[in-house]
Amino acid sequence: MSDKDEPPHPISRNLYELIRATLGHDVSDNEIARRWHIDARVFNDLKHGRIAVPRIERLRDLAEVVGINEHFIYAAAAGVPAAKLMTLIRRQDVSAAVGLLVGATHRAKTELRQTEEQLTSAHKEIEKMSVELELKSAQLHALVEQLVVAVLTLDAAGNVVHLNQTGRDLFGVEETSFGIPLSVAMTGTVLLDLEGQPFDSTQLPSYTALRTRQATKRVFSVHRPGTKGRLVAGTATPMKAGKRFIGVVSVLRDIEDILTAVGGIGLDMPHHPGKKRRKKK
């Protein structure tokens, strides 16, 4: 039997082999189940290793059904090979069976302790990594919140995962409006292209990158009630975890801020929403 075909409870099969080696094949499985006072389907599952060995009380009853000392049954249920036990049964060597049982129990306890130690060590390592990740996440979140550029993160379904304070101010989004599309989160916000034509939020760089899985950029203006329009340069980059696509990160910056940073010439640009028109005399 290959590892792939190995039953989940091989010790149960070992117990069945001892039952068969003791009783032979003249007694059917159904008859053994009847004498043992268990359902025949349960006995069949034990036969094929689909269930664990029964409790000690049931094993004691099985010893009476099979007609051997209970310690032989206990040893089989602890994993001592049925073939080795049959040699002891023929010699009626109960002491040797008890010795094998103690040895199997000791090995099981040692393996259990080693497994528990490994699990404890792994758990501590996971906790350490979790704390480090939470700290790094908090640090990154604080950093992103303080940026003067808008940072928008979408998941693979197009829902807002994060939008920093600058982004919330830009699009008119409440801090709690996450887990939904940006179009639902925005309130009273109008997006215009460079020709002054309105367009849907699904045409923003972030959603374009979401559809094409390619980096994209666009210049447009954002208008909200009671605030001046803002000309924005937006870029969006797809994100992957390994080979799996997980979403998009978009960075949007007010062009006035860009121009101010290079010389304060923003008000002279033709499409700048902050430009004040001079009245003709």
DABEL-V610695 format. One record per residue. N is the residue number from 0. RES is the residue in one letter. PHI is phi in whole degrees, -180 to 180 (NA if undefined). D_FIRST is the distance of its C-alpha to the first C-alpha in whole Angstrom. Layout:
BEGIN
((N,RES,PHI,D_FIRST) (N,RES,PHI,D_FIRST))
END
This chain:
BEGIN
((0,M,NA,0) (1,S,-77,4) (2,D,-60,7) (3,K,-65,8) (4,D,-93,6) (5,E,-62,6) (6,P,-68,9) (7,P,-67,13) (8,H,-131,14) (9,P,-63,11) (10,I,-65,15) (11,S,-64,16) (12,R,-66,13) (13,N,-62,14) (14,L,-63,18) (15,Y,-64,17) (16,E,-62,16) (17,L,-67,19) (18,I,-60,21) (19,R,-68,20) (20,A,-64,20) (21,T,-82,24) (22,L,-90,25) (23,G,77,23) (24,H,-111,23) (25,D,-76,26) (26,V,-99,26) (27,S,-75,24) (28,D,-60,22) (29,N,-63,25) (30,E,-71,28) (31,I,-63,26) (32,A,-61,26) (33,R,-64,30) (34,R,-66,31) (35,W,-84,29) (36,H,63,31) (37,I,-129,28) (38,D,-65,27) (39,A,-62,25) (40,R,-69,23) (41,V,-65,22) (42,F,-64,21) (43,N,-66,19) (44,D,-66,17) (45,L,-65,17) (46,K,-58,15) (47,H,-96,12) (48,G,72,13) (49,R,-89,15) (50,I,-131,18) (51,A,-76,19) (52,V,-66,20) (53,P,-70,24) (54,R,-67,27) (55,I,-62,29) (56,E,-63,31) (57,R,-70,29) (58,L,-67,27) (59,R,-64,30) (60,D,-64,31) (61,L,-64,27) (62,A,-59,29) (63,E,-69,32) (64,V,-65,30) (65,V,-79,27) (66,G,87,31) (67,I,-131,29) (68,N,-62,31) (69,E,-60,30) (70,H,-68,29) (71,F,-66,26) (72,I,-64,24) (73,Y,-59,25) (74,A,-64,23) (75,A,-64,20) (76,A,-70,21) (77,A,-92,21) (78,G,107,18) (79,V,-68,19) (80,P,-53,17) (81,A,-61,18) (82,A,-61,18) (83,K,-66,20) (84,L,-68,22) (85,M,-63,23) (86,T,-62,25) (87,L,-72,27) (88,I,-65,27) (89,R,-64,29) (90,R,-91,31) (91,Q,55,32) (92,D,-93,31) (93,V,-67,31) (94,S,-60,33) (95,A,-66,30) (96,A,-65,28) (97,V,-63,30) (98,G,-61,29) (99,L,-65,26) (100,L,-63,26) (101,V,-63,28) (102,G,-63,26) (103,A,-65,23) (104,T,-65,26) (105,H,-63,27) (106,R,-64,24) (107,A,-64,23) (108,K,-66,27) (109,T,-64,27) (110,E,-63,24) (111,L,-64,25) (112,R,-63,29) (113,Q,-64,27) (114,T,-65,26) (115,E,-63,29) (116,E,-65,31) (117,Q,-65,29) (118,L,-65,29) (119,T,-63,33) (120,S,-63,33) (121,A,-65,32) (122,H,-63,34) (123,K,-64,37) (124,E,-66,36) (125,I,-65,36) (126,E,-61,39) (127,K,-62,41) (128,M,-65,39) (129,S,-63,40) (130,V,-64,44) (131,E,-64,44) (132,L,-67,43) (133,E,-63,46) (134,L,-65,48) (135,K,-63,48) (136,S,-63,48) (137,A,-65,51) (138,Q,-64,53) (139,L,-64,52) (140,H,-61,53) (141,A,-63,56) (142,L,-65,57) (143,V,-64,56) (144,E,-63,58) (145,Q,-88,61) (146,L,-67,61) (147,V,-85,64) (148,V,-100,62) (149,A,-82,60) (150,V,-124,56) (151,L,-117,54) (152,T,-118,50) (153,L,-114,49) (154,D,-84,45) (155,A,-65,43) (156,A,-91,45) (157,G,91,48) (158,N,-90,49) (159,V,-73,51) (160,V,-91,49) (161,H,-155,52) (162,L,-145,55) (163,N,-72,58) (164,Q,-60,61) (165,T,-61,63) (166,G,-68,60) (167,R,-65,61) (168,D,-67,65) (169,L,-65,65) (170,F,-95,63) (171,G,71,64) (172,V,-116,61) (173,E,-72,61) (174,E,-63,58) (175,T,-92,56) (176,S,-86,56) (177,F,-112,52) (178,G,85,49) (179,I,-135,51) (180,P,-62,52) (181,L,-61,56) (182,S,-61,58) (183,V,-79,57) (184,A,-74,58) (185,M,-73,61) (186,T,-127,64) (187,G,69,67) (188,T,-96,66) (189,V,-118,67) (190,L,-110,66) (191,L,-124,68) (192,D,-82,68) (193,L,-71,70) (194,E,-95,72) (195,G,82,72) (196,Q,-95,70) (197,P,-68,68) (198,F,-141,64) (199,D,-78,61) (200,S,-62,59) (201,T,-70,56) (202,Q,-98,58) (203,L,-65,58) (204,P,-53,56) (205,S,-61,53) (206,Y,-77,52) (207,T,-65,53) (208,A,-65,50) (209,L,-64,48) (210,R,-79,48) (211,T,-90,48) (212,R,61,46) (213,Q,-131,49) (214,A,-63,52) (215,T,-147,55) (216,K,-149,58) (217,R,-166,61) (218,V,-110,65) (219,F,-157,66) (220,S,-120,68) (221,V,-119,67) (222,H,-128,70) (223,R,-130,70) (224,P,-59,73) (225,G,81,75) (226,T,-132,74) (227,K,-76,75) (228,G,-66,73) (229,R,-129,70) (230,L,-84,69) (231,V,-126,66) (232,A,-105,64) (233,G,-118,60) (234,T,-128,57) (235,A,-142,53) (236,T,-129,50) (237,P,-65,47) (238,M,-118,44) (239,K,-132,40) (240,A,-112,38) (241,G,73,36) (242,K,-101,35) (243,R,-90,36) (244,F,-74,39) (245,I,-121,41) (246,G,153,44) (247,V,-140,48) (248,V,-114,50) (249,S,-121,54) (250,V,-115,57) (251,L,-126,60) (252,R,-128,64) (253,D,-65,67) (254,I,-63,69) (255,E,-60,72) (256,D,-65,70) (257,I,-63,69) (258,L,-69,73) (259,T,-62,74) (260,A,-66,72) (261,V,-104,74) (262,G,148,77) (263,G,67,78) (264,I,-105,79) (265,G,-58,77) (266,L,-70,79) (267,D,-94,81) (268,M,-80,78) (269,P,-62,78) (270,H,-99,75) (271,H,-76,75) (272,P,-67,75) (273,G,-88,77) (274,K,-67,80) (275,K,-99,84) (276,R,-77,86) (277,R,-80,89) (278,K,-74,92) (279,K,-74,94) (280,K,-81,98))
END
